[in-house]
Amino acid sequence: MLELIIEDMTCGHCSGMVTKAVQKVDASLVVDIDLSTKIVRISGNADTASILQQLDIAGYTAQVVTE
């Protein structure tokens, strides 16, 4: 499981955009978002660099907490 923190994710719209960005890498990835802690947990097999790149394209800066 990949765990990210995205400080600039502030609302439901943001969480939807983050989910869409992650699933552009692989539609089978499961994305669990906790807005109160700004933590995104991603289950599945995907390249971390590709996920971070798609999030950056979507306008979100993510930091890896655990891989």
CHARMM internal coordinates of N, CA and C (Angstrom, degrees):
IC EDIT
DIST 1 N 1 CA 1.4581
DIST 1 CA 1 C 1.5230
ANGL 1 N 1 CA 1 C 108.88
DIST 1 C 2 N 1.3038
ANGL 1 CA 1 C 2 N 114.11
DIHE 1 N 1 CA 1 C 2 N 136.92
DIST 2 N 2 CA 1.4596
ANGL 1 C 2 N 2 CA 121.70
DIHE 1 CA 1 C 2 N 2 CA 176.76
DIST 2 CA 2 C 1.5248
ANGL 2 N 2 CA 2 C 107.45
DIHE 1 C 2 N 2 CA 2 C -100.49
DIST 2 C 3 N 1.3264
ANGL 2 CA 2 C 3 N 116.23
DIHE 2 N 2 CA 2 C 3 N 131.62
DIST 3 N 3 CA 1.4603
ANGL 2 C 3 N 3 CA 120.53
DIHE 2 CA 2 C 3 N 3 CA 178.55
DIST 3 CA 3 C 1.5251
ANGL 3 N 3 CA 3 C 108.12
DIHE 2 C 3 N 3 CA 3 C -121.89
DIST 3 C 4 N 1.3300
ANGL 3 CA 3 C 4 N 115.18
DIHE 3 N 3 CA 3 C 4 N 126.85
DIST 4 N 4 CA 1.4568
ANGL 3 C 4 N 4 CA 122.10
DIHE 3 CA 3 C 4 N 4 CA -179.14
DIST 4 CA 4 C 1.5162
ANGL 4 N 4 CA 4 C 110.19
DIHE 3 C 4 N 4 CA 4 C -122.38
DIST 4 C 5 N 1.3157
ANGL 4 CA 4 C 5 N 115.86
DIHE 4 N 4 CA 4 C 5 N 155.15
DIST 5 N 5 CA 1.4559
ANGL 4 C 5 N 5 CA 120.78
DIHE 4 CA 4 C 5 N 5 CA 168.89
DIST 5 CA 5 C 1.5267
ANGL 5 N 5 CA 5 C 106.55
DIHE 4 C 5 N 5 CA 5 C -117.21
DIST 5 C 6 N 1.3269
ANGL 5 CA 5 C 6 N 115.17
DIHE 5 N 5 CA 5 C 6 N 131.46
DIST 6 N 6 CA 1.4600
ANGL 5 C 6 N 6 CA 121.39
DIHE 5 CA 5 C 6 N 6 CA -179.78
DIST 6 CA 6 C 1.5263
ANGL 6 N 6 CA 6 C 107.28
DIHE 5 C 6 N 6 CA 6 C -125.06
DIST 6 C 7 N 1.3242
ANGL 6 CA 6 C 7 N 116.09
DIHE 6 N 6 CA 6 C 7 N 96.79
DIST 7 N 7 CA 1.4619
ANGL 6 C 7 N 7 CA 122.26
DIHE 6 CA 6 C 7 N 7 CA -174.34
DIST 7 CA 7 C 1.5243
ANGL 7 N 7 CA 7 C 112.86
DIHE 6 C 7 N 7 CA 7 C -62.81
DIST 7 C 8 N 1.3406
ANGL 7 CA 7 C 8 N 117.88
DIHE 7 N 7 CA 7 C 8 N -32.04
DIST 8 N 8 CA 1.4650
ANGL 7 C 8 N 8 CA 119.88
DIHE 7 CA 7 C 8 N 8 CA -175.84
DIST 8 CA 8 C 1.5354
ANGL 8 N 8 CA 8 C 113.24
DIHE 7 C 8 N 8 CA 8 C -90.31
DIST 8 C 9 N 1.3319
ANGL 8 CA 8 C 9 N 117.35
DIHE 8 N 8 CA 8 C 9 N 14.67
DIST 9 N 9 CA 1.4602
ANGL 8 C 9 N 9 CA 122.56
DIHE 8 CA 8 C 9 N 9 CA 175.52
DIST 9 CA 9 C 1.5342
ANGL 9 N 9 CA 9 C 106.93
DIHE 8 C 9 N 9 CA 9 C -92.99
DIST 9 C 10 N 1.3410
ANGL 9 CA 9 C 10 N 116.59
DIHE 9 N 9 CA 9 C 10 N 113.12
DIST 10 N 10 CA 1.4660
ANGL 9 C 10 N 10 CA 118.82
DIHE 9 CA 9 C 10 N 10 CA -169.99
DIST 10 CA 10 C 1.5198
ANGL 10 N 10 CA 10 C 116.07
DIHE 9 C 10 N 10 CA 10 C -122.72
DIST 10 C 11 N 1.3408
ANGL 10 CA 10 C 11 N 118.43
DIHE 10 N 10 CA 10 C 11 N -11.20
DIST 11 N 11 CA 1.4718
ANGL 10 C 11 N 11 CA 118.75
DIHE 10 CA 10 C 11 N 11 CA -173.64
DIST 11 CA 11 C 1.5272
ANGL 11 N 11 CA 11 C 111.02
DIHE 10 C 11 N 11 CA 11 C -149.98
DIST 11 C 12 N 1.3150
ANGL 11 CA 11 C 12 N 115.67
DIHE 11 N 11 CA 11 C 12 N 178.60
DIST 12 N 12 CA 1.4504
ANGL 11 C 12 N 12 CA 121.61
DIHE 11 CA 11 C 12 N 12 CA 178.97
DIST 12 CA 12 C 1.5196
ANGL 12 N 12 CA 12 C 112.69
DIHE 11 C 12 N 12 CA 12 C -61.42
DIST 12 C 13 N 1.3232
ANGL 12 CA 12 C 13 N 116.11
DIHE 12 N 12 CA 12 C 13 N -37.66
DIST 13 N 13 CA 1.4670
ANGL 12 C 13 N 13 CA 119.76
DIHE 12 CA 12 C 13 N 13 CA 177.54
DIST 13 CA 13 C 1.5275
ANGL 13 N 13 CA 13 C 109.83
DIHE 12 C 13 N 13 CA 13 C -61.30
DIST 13 C 14 N 1.3270
ANGL 13 CA 13 C 14 N 115.74
DIHE 13 N 13 CA 13 C 14 N -44.02
DIST 14 N 14 CA 1.4673
ANGL 13 C 14 N 14 CA 120.41
DIHE 13 CA 13 C 14 N 14 CA 178.61
DIST 14 CA 14 C 1.5304
ANGL 14 N 14 CA 14 C 110.75
DIHE 13 C 14 N 14 CA 14 C -59.36
DIST 14 C 15 N 1.3274
ANGL 14 CA 14 C 15 N 117.39
DIHE 14 N 14 CA 14 C 15 N -45.03
DIST 15 N 15 CA 1.4569
ANGL 14 C 15 N 15 CA 119.64
DIHE 14 CA 14 C 15 N 15 CA -178.13
DIST 15 CA 15 C 1.5286
ANGL 15 N 15 CA 15 C 110.71
DIHE 14 C 15 N 15 CA 15 C -64.12
DIST 15 C 16 N 1.3108
ANGL 15 CA 15 C 16 N 117.46
DIHE 15 N 15 CA 15 C 16 N -35.88
DIST 16 N 16 CA 1.4596
ANGL 15 C 16 N 16 CA 120.85
DIHE 15 CA 15 C 16 N 16 CA 175.90
DIST 16 CA 16 C 1.5154
ANGL 16 N 16 CA 16 C 111.95
DIHE 15 C 16 N 16 CA 16 C -64.88
DIST 16 C 17 N 1.3216
ANGL 16 CA 16 C 17 N 116.41
DIHE 16 N 16 CA 16 C 17 N -41.99
DIST 17 N 17 CA 1.4578
ANGL 16 C 17 N 17 CA 121.20
DIHE 16 CA 16 C 17 N 17 CA 179.13
DIST 17 CA 17 C 1.5353
ANGL 17 N 17 CA 17 C 111.10
DIHE 16 C 17 N 17 CA 17 C -66.35
DIST 17 C 18 N 1.3286
ANGL 17 CA 17 C 18 N 116.42
DIHE 17 N 17 CA 17 C 18 N -38.89
DIST 18 N 18 CA 1.4645
ANGL 17 C 18 N 18 CA 121.10
DIHE 17 CA 17 C 18 N 18 CA 178.15
DIST 18 CA 18 C 1.5311
ANGL 18 N 18 CA 18 C 109.43
DIHE 17 C 18 N 18 CA 18 C -64.49
DIST 18 C 19 N 1.3216
ANGL 18 CA 18 C 19 N 116.97
DIHE 18 N 18 CA 18 C 19 N -45.36
DIST 19 N 19 CA 1.4621
ANGL 18 C 19 N 19 CA 120.79
DIHE 18 CA 18 C 19 N 19 CA 178.75
DIST 19 CA 19 C 1.5238
ANGL 19 N 19 CA 19 C 110.97
DIHE 18 C 19 N 19 CA 19 C -59.22
DIST 19 C 20 N 1.3232
ANGL 19 CA 19 C 20 N 117.13
DIHE 19 N 19 CA 19 C 20 N -46.58
DIST 20 N 20 CA 1.4678
ANGL 19 C 20 N 20 CA 120.98
DIHE 19 CA 19 C 20 N 20 CA 179.29
DIST 20 CA 20 C 1.5295
ANGL 20 N 20 CA 20 C 111.02
DIHE 19 C 20 N 20 CA 20 C -61.21
DIST 20 C 21 N 1.3230
ANGL 20 CA 20 C 21 N 117.07
DIHE 20 N 20 CA 20 C 21 N -41.71
DIST 21 N 21 CA 1.4668
ANGL 20 C 21 N 21 CA 120.69
DIHE 20 CA 20 C 21 N 21 CA -179.84
DIST 21 CA 21 C 1.5285
ANGL 21 N 21 CA 21 C 111.01
DIHE 20 C 21 N 21 CA 21 C -62.89
DIST 21 C 22 N 1.3274
ANGL 21 CA 21 C 22 N 116.41
DIHE 21 N 21 CA 21 C 22 N -44.69
DIST 22 N 22 CA 1.4689
ANGL 21 C 22 N 22 CA 120.71
DIHE 21 CA 21 C 22 N 22 CA 179.77
DIST 22 CA 22 C 1.5256
ANGL 22 N 22 CA 22 C 110.15
DIHE 21 C 22 N 22 CA 22 C -63.81
DIST 22 C 23 N 1.3207
ANGL 22 CA 22 C 23 N 116.80
DIHE 22 N 22 CA 22 C 23 N -43.31
DIST 23 N 23 CA 1.4585
ANGL 22 C 23 N 23 CA 120.04
DIHE 22 CA 22 C 23 N 23 CA -176.40
DIST 23 CA 23 C 1.5288
ANGL 23 N 23 CA 23 C 113.15
DIHE 22 C 23 N 23 CA 23 C -75.59
DIST 23 C 24 N 1.3236
ANGL 23 CA 23 C 24 N 118.21
DIHE 23 N 23 CA 23 C 24 N -8.54
DIST 24 N 24 CA 1.4653
ANGL 23 C 24 N 24 CA 120.61
DIHE 23 CA 23 C 24 N 24 CA 170.28
DIST 24 CA 24 C 1.5263
ANGL 24 N 24 CA 24 C 110.19
DIHE 23 C 24 N 24 CA 24 C -67.78
DIST 24 C 25 N 1.3254
ANGL 24 CA 24 C 25 N 116.41
DIHE 24 N 24 CA 24 C 25 N -29.76
DIST 25 N 25 CA 1.4647
ANGL 24 C 25 N 25 CA 121.31
DIHE 24 CA 24 C 25 N 25 CA 178.07
DIST 25 CA 25 C 1.5256
ANGL 25 N 25 CA 25 C 109.11
DIHE 24 C 25 N 25 CA 25 C -71.43
DIST 25 C 26 N 1.3423
ANGL 25 CA 25 C 26 N 116.28
DIHE 25 N 25 CA 25 C 26 N -45.27
DIST 26 N 26 CA 1.4713
ANGL 25 C 26 N 26 CA 122.00
DIHE 25 CA 25 C 26 N 26 CA 179.74
DIST 26 CA 26 C 1.5267
ANGL 26 N 26 CA 26 C 107.22
DIHE 25 C 26 N 26 CA 26 C -158.78
DIST 26 C 27 N 1.3181
ANGL 26 CA 26 C 27 N 116.21
DIHE 26 N 26 CA 26 C 27 N 116.10
DIST 27 N 27 CA 1.4666
ANGL 26 C 27 N 27 CA 121.25
DIHE 26 CA 26 C 27 N 27 CA -176.02
DIST 27 CA 27 C 1.5250
ANGL 27 N 27 CA 27 C 113.00
DIHE 26 C 27 N 27 CA 27 C -64.69
DIST 27 C 28 N 1.3313
ANGL 27 CA 27 C 28 N 117.68
DIHE 27 N 27 CA 27 C 28 N -17.02
DIST 28 N 28 CA 1.4618
ANGL 27 C 28 N 28 CA 119.91
DIHE 27 CA 27 C 28 N 28 CA -178.89
DIST 28 CA 28 C 1.5306
ANGL 28 N 28 CA 28 C 113.19
DIHE 27 C 28 N 28 CA 28 C -86.12
DIST 28 C 29 N 1.3237
ANGL 28 CA 28 C 29 N 117.85
DIHE 28 N 28 CA 28 C 29 N -4.58
DIST 29 N 29 CA 1.4669
ANGL 28 C 29 N 29 CA 120.47
DIHE 28 CA 28 C 29 N 29 CA 179.72
DIST 29 CA 29 C 1.5253
ANGL 29 N 29 CA 29 C 109.92
DIHE 28 C 29 N 29 CA 29 C -67.28
DIST 29 C 30 N 1.3285
ANGL 29 CA 29 C 30 N 115.23
DIHE 29 N 29 CA 29 C 30 N 138.76
DIST 30 N 30 CA 1.4557
ANGL 29 C 30 N 30 CA 121.29
DIHE 29 CA 29 C 30 N 30 CA 177.18
DIST 30 CA 30 C 1.5252
ANGL 30 N 30 CA 30 C 107.51
DIHE 29 C 30 N 30 CA 30 C -98.66
DIST 30 C 31 N 1.3242
ANGL 30 CA 30 C 31 N 115.64
DIHE 30 N 30 CA 30 C 31 N 124.68
DIST 31 N 31 CA 1.4646
ANGL 30 C 31 N 31 CA 121.46
DIHE 30 CA 30 C 31 N 31 CA -176.00
DIST 31 CA 31 C 1.5233
ANGL 31 N 31 CA 31 C 108.78
DIHE 30 C 31 N 31 CA 31 C -114.35
DIST 31 C 32 N 1.3337
ANGL 31 CA 31 C 32 N 116.25
DIHE 31 N 31 CA 31 C 32 N 123.95
DIST 32 N 32 CA 1.4654
ANGL 31 C 32 N 32 CA 122.38
DIHE 31 CA 31 C 32 N 32 CA 177.50
DIST 32 CA 32 C 1.5256
ANGL 32 N 32 CA 32 C 107.26
DIHE 31 C 32 N 32 CA 32 C -119.52
DIST 32 C 33 N 1.3388
ANGL 32 CA 32 C 33 N 116.26
DIHE 32 N 32 CA 32 C 33 N 122.50
DIST 33 N 33 CA 1.4643
ANGL 32 C 33 N 33 CA 120.76
DIHE 32 CA 32 C 33 N 33 CA -174.93
DIST 33 CA 33 C 1.5198
ANGL 33 N 33 CA 33 C 110.34
DIHE 32 C 33 N 33 CA 33 C -119.25
DIST 33 C 34 N 1.3387
ANGL 33 CA 33 C 34 N 115.28
DIHE 33 N 33 CA 33 C 34 N 131.85
DIST 34 N 34 CA 1.4595
ANGL 33 C 34 N 34 CA 122.08
DIHE 33 CA 33 C 34 N 34 CA 173.53
DIST 34 CA 34 C 1.5284
ANGL 34 N 34 CA 34 C 106.57
DIHE 33 C 34 N 34 CA 34 C -113.42
DIST 34 C 35 N 1.3397
ANGL 34 CA 34 C 35 N 116.03
DIHE 34 N 34 CA 34 C 35 N 99.77
DIST 35 N 35 CA 1.4674
ANGL 34 C 35 N 35 CA 119.68
DIHE 34 CA 34 C 35 N 35 CA -177.19
DIST 35 CA 35 C 1.5218
ANGL 35 N 35 CA 35 C 113.00
DIHE 34 C 35 N 35 CA 35 C -62.46
DIST 35 C 36 N 1.3310
ANGL 35 CA 35 C 36 N 117.70
DIHE 35 N 35 CA 35 C 36 N -33.06
DIST 36 N 36 CA 1.4647
ANGL 35 C 36 N 36 CA 119.60
DIHE 35 CA 35 C 36 N 36 CA -176.49
DIST 36 CA 36 C 1.5292
ANGL 36 N 36 CA 36 C 112.08
DIHE 35 C 36 N 36 CA 36 C -65.17
DIST 36 C 37 N 1.3397
ANGL 36 CA 36 C 37 N 116.92
DIHE 36 N 36 CA 36 C 37 N -31.64
DIST 37 N 37 CA 1.4697
ANGL 36 C 37 N 37 CA 120.13
DIHE 36 CA 36 C 37 N 37 CA 178.88
DIST 37 CA 37 C 1.5210
ANGL 37 N 37 CA 37 C 112.29
DIHE 36 C 37 N 37 CA 37 C -105.21
DIST 37 C 38 N 1.3603
ANGL 37 CA 37 C 38 N 116.14
DIHE 37 N 37 CA 37 C 38 N -7.43
DIST 38 N 38 CA 1.4680
ANGL 37 C 38 N 38 CA 123.15
DIHE 37 CA 37 C 38 N 38 CA -178.99
DIST 38 CA 38 C 1.5296
ANGL 38 N 38 CA 38 C 112.03
DIHE 37 C 38 N 38 CA 38 C 64.40
DIST 38 C 39 N 1.3516
ANGL 38 CA 38 C 39 N 115.06
DIHE 38 N 38 CA 38 C 39 N 28.00
DIST 39 N 39 CA 1.4617
ANGL 38 C 39 N 39 CA 121.94
DIHE 38 CA 38 C 39 N 39 CA -179.88
DIST 39 CA 39 C 1.5217
ANGL 39 N 39 CA 39 C 109.93
DIHE 38 C 39 N 39 CA 39 C -98.26
DIST 39 C 40 N 1.3322
ANGL 39 CA 39 C 40 N 115.67
DIHE 39 N 39 CA 39 C 40 N 135.22
DIST 40 N 40 CA 1.4603
ANGL 39 C 40 N 40 CA 122.95
DIHE 39 CA 39 C 40 N 40 CA 176.31
DIST 40 CA 40 C 1.5220
ANGL 40 N 40 CA 40 C 107.26
DIHE 39 C 40 N 40 CA 40 C -119.08
DIST 40 C 41 N 1.3331
ANGL 40 CA 40 C 41 N 116.29
DIHE 40 N 40 CA 40 C 41 N 123.84
DIST 41 N 41 CA 1.4635
ANGL 40 C 41 N 41 CA 121.51
DIHE 40 CA 40 C 41 N 41 CA 177.23
DIST 41 CA 41 C 1.5241
ANGL 41 N 41 CA 41 C 108.02
DIHE 40 C 41 N 41 CA 41 C -110.19
DIST 41 C 42 N 1.3141
ANGL 41 CA 41 C 42 N 115.32
DIHE 41 N 41 CA 41 C 42 N 128.61
DIST 42 N 42 CA 1.4631
ANGL 41 C 42 N 42 CA 120.92
DIHE 41 CA 41 C 42 N 42 CA -176.22
DIST 42 CA 42 C 1.5258
ANGL 42 N 42 CA 42 C 108.31
DIHE 41 C 42 N 42 CA 42 C -121.70
DIST 42 C 43 N 1.3423
ANGL 42 CA 42 C 43 N 115.05
DIHE 42 N 42 CA 42 C 43 N 121.65
DIST 43 N 43 CA 1.4612
ANGL 42 C 43 N 43 CA 121.12
DIHE 42 CA 42 C 43 N 43 CA 178.77
DIST 43 CA 43 C 1.5196
ANGL 43 N 43 CA 43 C 108.81
DIHE 42 C 43 N 43 CA 43 C -107.58
DIST 43 C 44 N 1.3163
ANGL 43 CA 43 C 44 N 115.19
DIHE 43 N 43 CA 43 C 44 N 135.91
DIST 44 N 44 CA 1.4551
ANGL 43 C 44 N 44 CA 121.08
DIHE 43 CA 43 C 44 N 44 CA 179.72
DIST 44 CA 44 C 1.5139
ANGL 44 N 44 CA 44 C 109.71
DIHE 43 C 44 N 44 CA 44 C 132.38
DIST 44 C 45 N 1.3095
ANGL 44 CA 44 C 45 N 115.22
DIHE 44 N 44 CA 44 C 45 N 178.61
DIST 45 N 45 CA 1.4612
ANGL 44 C 45 N 45 CA 120.30
DIHE 44 CA 44 C 45 N 45 CA -178.76
DIST 45 CA 45 C 1.5183
ANGL 45 N 45 CA 45 C 109.97
DIHE 44 C 45 N 45 CA 45 C -103.52
DIST 45 C 46 N 1.3093
ANGL 45 CA 45 C 46 N 115.09
DIHE 45 N 45 CA 45 C 46 N 107.24
DIST 46 N 46 CA 1.4584
ANGL 45 C 46 N 46 CA 119.63
DIHE 45 CA 45 C 46 N 46 CA 177.11
DIST 46 CA 46 C 1.5258
ANGL 46 N 46 CA 46 C 108.57
DIHE 45 C 46 N 46 CA 46 C -150.32
DIST 46 C 47 N 1.2904
ANGL 46 CA 46 C 47 N 114.59
DIHE 46 N 46 CA 46 C 47 N 154.98
DIST 47 N 47 CA 1.4498
ANGL 46 C 47 N 47 CA 122.05
DIHE 46 CA 46 C 47 N 47 CA -179.69
DIST 47 CA 47 C 1.5296
ANGL 47 N 47 CA 47 C 109.81
DIHE 46 C 47 N 47 CA 47 C -74.97
DIST 47 C 48 N 1.3225
ANGL 47 CA 47 C 48 N 116.23
DIHE 47 N 47 CA 47 C 48 N 123.00
DIST 48 N 48 CA 1.4654
ANGL 47 C 48 N 48 CA 121.18
DIHE 47 CA 47 C 48 N 48 CA -178.90
DIST 48 CA 48 C 1.5221
ANGL 48 N 48 CA 48 C 111.42
DIHE 47 C 48 N 48 CA 48 C -57.21
DIST 48 C 49 N 1.3136
ANGL 48 CA 48 C 49 N 117.23
DIHE 48 N 48 CA 48 C 49 N -42.75
DIST 49 N 49 CA 1.4750
ANGL 48 C 49 N 49 CA 120.62
DIHE 48 CA 48 C 49 N 49 CA -179.02
DIST 49 CA 49 C 1.5265
ANGL 49 N 49 CA 49 C 110.97
DIHE 48 C 49 N 49 CA 49 C -61.09
DIST 49 C 50 N 1.3274
ANGL 49 CA 49 C 50 N 117.13
DIHE 49 N 49 CA 49 C 50 N -38.89
DIST 50 N 50 CA 1.4722
ANGL 49 C 50 N 50 CA 121.02
DIHE 49 CA 49 C 50 N 50 CA 179.10
DIST 50 CA 50 C 1.5198
ANGL 50 N 50 CA 50 C 110.80
DIHE 49 C 50 N 50 CA 50 C -66.23
DIST 50 C 51 N 1.3198
ANGL 50 CA 50 C 51 N 116.85
DIHE 50 N 50 CA 50 C 51 N -40.14
DIST 51 N 51 CA 1.4678
ANGL 50 C 51 N 51 CA 120.80
DIHE 50 CA 50 C 51 N 51 CA 178.27
DIST 51 CA 51 C 1.5218
ANGL 51 N 51 CA 51 C 109.92
DIHE 50 C 51 N 51 CA 51 C -64.32
DIST 51 C 52 N 1.3206
ANGL 51 CA 51 C 52 N 116.80
DIHE 51 N 51 CA 51 C 52 N -47.29
DIST 52 N 52 CA 1.4653
ANGL 51 C 52 N 52 CA 120.50
DIHE 51 CA 51 C 52 N 52 CA -179.80
DIST 52 CA 52 C 1.5237
ANGL 52 N 52 CA 52 C 111.03
DIHE 51 C 52 N 52 CA 52 C -61.77
DIST 52 C 53 N 1.3281
ANGL 52 CA 52 C 53 N 116.67
DIHE 52 N 52 CA 52 C 53 N -36.89
DIST 53 N 53 CA 1.4642
ANGL 52 C 53 N 53 CA 120.72
DIHE 52 CA 52 C 53 N 53 CA 178.70
DIST 53 CA 53 C 1.5253
ANGL 53 N 53 CA 53 C 110.71
DIHE 52 C 53 N 53 CA 53 C -65.43
DIST 53 C 54 N 1.3218
ANGL 53 CA 53 C 54 N 118.19
DIHE 53 N 53 CA 53 C 54 N -45.06
DIST 54 N 54 CA 1.4658
ANGL 53 C 54 N 54 CA 120.99
DIHE 53 CA 53 C 54 N 54 CA 179.39
DIST 54 CA 54 C 1.5269
ANGL 54 N 54 CA 54 C 111.48
DIHE 53 C 54 N 54 CA 54 C -65.04
DIST 54 C 55 N 1.3213
ANGL 54 CA 54 C 55 N 117.03
DIHE 54 N 54 CA 54 C 55 N -37.51
DIST 55 N 55 CA 1.4666
ANGL 54 C 55 N 55 CA 119.96
DIHE 54 CA 54 C 55 N 55 CA 176.75
DIST 55 CA 55 C 1.5247
ANGL 55 N 55 CA 55 C 110.58
DIHE 54 C 55 N 55 CA 55 C -65.01
DIST 55 C 56 N 1.3225
ANGL 55 CA 55 C 56 N 116.64
DIHE 55 N 55 CA 55 C 56 N -39.94
DIST 56 N 56 CA 1.4628
ANGL 55 C 56 N 56 CA 120.84
DIHE 55 CA 55 C 56 N 56 CA 178.16
DIST 56 CA 56 C 1.5283
ANGL 56 N 56 CA 56 C 110.52
DIHE 55 C 56 N 56 CA 56 C -63.41
DIST 56 C 57 N 1.3167
ANGL 56 CA 56 C 57 N 116.94
DIHE 56 N 56 CA 56 C 57 N -42.82
DIST 57 N 57 CA 1.4654
ANGL 56 C 57 N 57 CA 121.36
DIHE 56 CA 56 C 57 N 57 CA 177.69
DIST 57 CA 57 C 1.5290
ANGL 57 N 57 CA 57 C 109.91
DIHE 56 C 57 N 57 CA 57 C -59.99
DIST 57 C 58 N 1.3355
ANGL 57 CA 57 C 58 N 116.29
DIHE 57 N 57 CA 57 C 58 N -37.40
DIST 58 N 58 CA 1.4734
ANGL 57 C 58 N 58 CA 121.29
DIHE 57 CA 57 C 58 N 58 CA -179.73
DIST 58 CA 58 C 1.5279
ANGL 58 N 58 CA 58 C 111.92
DIHE 57 C 58 N 58 CA 58 C -77.44
DIST 58 C 59 N 1.3359
ANGL 58 CA 58 C 59 N 117.41
DIHE 58 N 58 CA 58 C 59 N -7.61
DIST 59 N 59 CA 1.4604
ANGL 58 C 59 N 59 CA 120.65
DIHE 58 CA 58 C 59 N 59 CA 176.04
DIST 59 CA 59 C 1.5151
ANGL 59 N 59 CA 59 C 114.85
DIHE 58 C 59 N 59 CA 59 C 98.46
DIST 59 C 60 N 1.3333
ANGL 59 CA 59 C 60 N 117.21
DIHE 59 N 59 CA 59 C 60 N 17.13
DIST 60 N 60 CA 1.4662
ANGL 59 C 60 N 60 CA 120.87
DIHE 59 CA 59 C 60 N 60 CA -178.13
DIST 60 CA 60 C 1.5219
ANGL 60 N 60 CA 60 C 110.32
DIHE 59 C 60 N 60 CA 60 C -118.70
DIST 60 C 61 N 1.3294
ANGL 60 CA 60 C 61 N 115.23
DIHE 60 N 60 CA 60 C 61 N 134.77
DIST 61 N 61 CA 1.4571
ANGL 60 C 61 N 61 CA 121.64
DIHE 60 CA 60 C 61 N 61 CA 177.19
DIST 61 CA 61 C 1.5172
ANGL 61 N 61 CA 61 C 108.52
DIHE 60 C 61 N 61 CA 61 C -98.88
DIST 61 C 62 N 1.3162
ANGL 61 CA 61 C 62 N 115.85
DIHE 61 N 61 CA 61 C 62 N 119.50
DIST 62 N 62 CA 1.4605
ANGL 61 C 62 N 62 CA 120.80
DIHE 61 CA 61 C 62 N 62 CA -177.75
DIST 62 CA 62 C 1.5203
ANGL 62 N 62 CA 62 C 110.70
DIHE 61 C 62 N 62 CA 62 C -114.51
DIST 62 C 63 N 1.3231
ANGL 62 CA 62 C 63 N 114.63
DIHE 62 N 62 CA 62 C 63 N 145.45
DIST 63 N 63 CA 1.4560
ANGL 62 C 63 N 63 CA 121.00
DIHE 62 CA 62 C 63 N 63 CA 174.08
DIST 63 CA 63 C 1.5138
ANGL 63 N 63 CA 63 C 107.40
DIHE 62 C 63 N 63 CA 63 C -118.37
DIST 63 C 64 N 1.3291
ANGL 63 CA 63 C 64 N 116.72
DIHE 63 N 63 CA 63 C 64 N 137.04
DIST 64 N 64 CA 1.4545
ANGL 63 C 64 N 64 CA 121.63
DIHE 63 CA 63 C 64 N 64 CA 179.34
DIST 64 CA 64 C 1.5257
ANGL 64 N 64 CA 64 C 108.71
DIHE 63 C 64 N 64 CA 64 C -76.61
DIST 64 C 65 N 1.3441
ANGL 64 CA 64 C 65 N 115.48
DIHE 64 N 64 CA 64 C 65 N 127.16
DIST 65 N 65 CA 1.4665
ANGL 64 C 65 N 65 CA 120.98
DIHE 64 CA 64 C 65 N 65 CA 174.74
DIST 65 CA 65 C 1.5215
ANGL 65 N 65 CA 65 C 108.23
DIHE 64 C 65 N 65 CA 65 C -93.34
DIST 65 C 66 N 1.3467
ANGL 65 CA 65 C 66 N 116.85
DIHE 65 N 65 CA 65 C 66 N -52.11
DIST 66 N 66 CA 1.4708
ANGL 65 C 66 N 66 CA 121.19
DIHE 65 CA 65 C 66 N 66 CA 176.31
DIST 66 CA 66 C 1.5233
ANGL 66 N 66 CA 66 C 108.85
DIHE 65 C 66 N 66 CA 66 C -145.77
DIST 66 C 67 N 1.3220
ANGL 66 CA 66 C 67 N 114.55
DIHE 66 N 66 CA 66 C 67 N 148.33
DIST 67 N 67 CA 1.4749
ANGL 66 C 67 N 67 CA 120.00
DIHE 66 CA 66 C 67 N 67 CA 175.63
DIST 67 CA 67 C 1.4962
ANGL 67 N 67 CA 67 C 109.02
DIHE 66 C 67 N 67 CA 67 C -112.72
END
COOR INIT
IC SEED 1 N 1 CA 1 C
IC BUILD
